[in-house]
Amino acid sequence: MKIEFKKVPQSPKSFSSEYHSVKIEGTFCKISPTLVKIDSTLAGNMDVTCCRCGEEESITLDEELNFLVSDGIYKSESDDLVIEVYDGIIDFDEIIESEISSEISDYHICEKCANIDLIEKEF
Ligand SMILES: [Zn+2]
């Protein structure tokens, strides 16, 4: 789903989109002329590869994903997650795809490797 930045309403509007088998659902609204706030949840199953051992496993996602979308470069010192768009179009599919790959699959550690970490810490 795509929406033009200038067409985003000031009152929250719901949306849903899907990337592979992960569903993103939530609301979006304009909070300033150049900022859109998105509150959403990611839900579904996805196959991810462990970044340690390369083993693939299926995980169930149920995560909140709240972020801002800025029309152009966003200048602020805050820690908020801000996604910058440069063509005036908010592409939800692209956002979910990049969020899933950067937040989850790039740093995924499988249970086995996580347990090894625990054991190493204990001794
Ligand atoms: Zn692993």
Residues whose N, C-alpha, C, O or C-beta is under 5 A from the ligand:
A	BS01	ZN	C50 R52 C53 G54 E55 C110 C113
